[in-house]
Amino acid sequence: MKKGLITSILAIAFSGIQAQSLPASPRLVVTLTIDQLRTDYMEAFSSLYGEQGFKRLMREGKVFRQVDFAFEGVDRASAIATLYTGAMPALHGIIANQWISRNTLRPKDAADDPQFMGNYTDENSSPSQLLVSTLADELKIGTGNKGLVYAIAPMRDAAILSAGHSGNGAFWLNERTGKWCGSTYYAEFPWWVSQFNDRSSPDFRLRELVWTPVHPASRYAFLPEWRTDAFKYKFDNDRTNCFRRLISSPLINDEINRLTEELLDKSTIGRDSIPDLLALTYYGGNYLHKSSQECAMELQDTYVRLDRSIAALLKMLERKIGLQHVLLCVTSTGYADPDAADIGLYRVPGGEFYLNRCATLLNMYLMATYGEGQYVESYHDLQIYLNHKLIEEKQLNLADIQEKAAQFLIQFSGVNEVYSANRLLLGSWSPQTERIRNGFHRKRSGDLLIDVLPGWTVMQENATDNRAVRLGTLPTPLIWMGTDIKAATIQTPVRADRVAPTLTGIMRIRAPNACQASPLDL
């Protein structure tokens, strides 16, 4: 009797499991990374939006209001690499948009690769400096190379890193010519992009590209007292920098949509049951990277235009693919262009910090201690690179010199902390050192990382990119929208490295090879 009862229970249980079939994988996964998108701005300017952009995402999507990138020095390249690999810069190797090459002692871009020529550009590019696999790579492996992967972005690093090592193509706008360009790293430059360049790229419409506010100036709030007139930017009045200016304006997002529509029309992406990936990047930062005080009206209009671009993208996906077949993941790069220092009127404590002066004085100190020589080889982005070859020739201990240099630099005004490579790799653990370690790569980062006090301004030698230090967490959103995703708003912070395993889980492929994070419960 007992045996028969158990058998019956098991039979009912197994039949129930079989009846609960897994939801179908999406035909098309669209990742929309909006450079410098902020949750607080997205919400603060909502009275200026329509109903089909941000408001639709907030209404129908699962919204995580705060994403933590869990490492210091977040910028566009390091953020995108983290989102697509599910790993930290310590593993994936993209520590910044640029870092110092130990071979040339010059800044090296995250997408540089002299082995590959460009299409419609003289830039040499590939994802070779990305040291681990991405969700795009795993999609290619998991589908036997049948899944399609395309990336479109305003900037080269965003396109290359999101397309991964195995993508079908990565396209970005040439800031000198206004043509969509790519790299010979990818098998073939698509005919439809060349055709689009011949008749519809932004250079043909430069005179039409004029940025004025969508709404009357009186509808924009938070403006300084001196700002009452509407702005007007014509991009054809400066032929030297016209496309660079376009890329730093919200009008570039409409250009992204134009090329995306061409892709959807001319390729087979999203047409069959094998999941494909479309990785898009929009720009949501300040115009020409100015401070938010300088361009308060422009910033609000940027969000208005982002709202319209998102609405147009959703409408396009509905029309071309059907939203029931699409999973949309919208997130940000988790940083913002820094504002200028607080003016003296408000008497906020601070000062000016010069990395070049620090490096010069450090070299003098090391010469006085260890003898003649160029001990400081280079410096960049609050990092100092020591001359390892000289130190080895003098038979000195690198770890000892790093620690002595750190003790010297900590005495400088404006310096909060100095982290040596030896301390980060072998020293004791703390929550702060963990964040520094996550963003540190032993072969690409400097020997010394300087942490400047909040309120101080990091002064650049060319005096064009001075930035004030702020330690506050930037509110960064993550929004999921798809057929089987229930609308909700989550206040609990989530880590950025959980995005990739969540996407690979939905596509039923394995996570990227350096990913240790668990997927989110959607």
KABELCOR-V492001 format. One record per pair of residues at least 24 apart in sequence whose C-alpha atoms are under 6 Angstrom apart, sorted by the first residue. I is the first residue (numbers start at 1). J is the second residue. If there is no record, write none. Layout:
i,j
I,J
I,J
This chain:
i,j
25,507
26,325
26,326
27,270
27,273
27,275
27,325
28,270
28,275
28,276
28,277
28,326
29,277
29,326
29,327
30,278
30,279
30,328
31,279
31,280
31,328
31,329
32,280
32,281
32,330
33,281
33,330
33,331
33,332
34,281
34,282
34,283
34,284
34,332
35,283
35,284
35,332
35,333
36,284
36,285
36,332
36,333
36,335
36,336
37,284
37,332
38,475
38,476
39,475
39,476
39,477
49,304
52,311
53,307
53,310
53,311
54,307
60,487
61,480
61,481
61,487
62,479
62,480
62,487
62,488
62,489
63,478
63,479
63,489
63,490
64,477
64,478
64,490
65,477
65,491
66,475
66,476
66,477
66,493
67,476
67,493
67,494
67,495
67,496
68,494
68,495
68,496
69,495
69,496
70,435
71,435
71,436
71,438
71,439
72,435
72,436
72,439
76,333
79,333
83,496
83,497
83,499
84,134
84,135
84,500
85,134
85,512
86,497
86,500
86,515
87,497
87,514
87,515
88,438
89,439
90,438
90,439
90,440
90,441
92,130
92,131
92,132
93,130
93,131
111,157
116,184
116,185
117,183
117,184
118,182
118,183
118,184
119,181
119,182
119,183
120,181
121,181
125,183
126,185
127,160
127,161
127,165
133,512
133,513
134,164
134,512
135,512
136,164
137,166
142,509
147,274
147,275
147,276
148,276
149,277
149,278
150,278
151,278
151,279
151,280
152,280
153,280
153,281
175,243
175,244
178,202
178,203
178,243
206,236
207,236
210,234
213,301
223,296
248,287
248,288
249,287
250,302
253,282
291,339
324,483
327,482
328,480
328,481
329,479
329,480
330,478
330,479
331,477
331,478
334,476
338,467
340,467
340,468
341,468
350,455
350,456
351,456
352,456
352,457
353,457
353,458
353,459
354,459
382,450
383,446
383,448
383,449
384,446
384,447
384,448
385,446
385,447
414,452
414,453
415,452
415,453
416,451
416,452
416,453
417,451
418,449
418,450
418,451
419,448
419,449
420,447
420,448
421,447
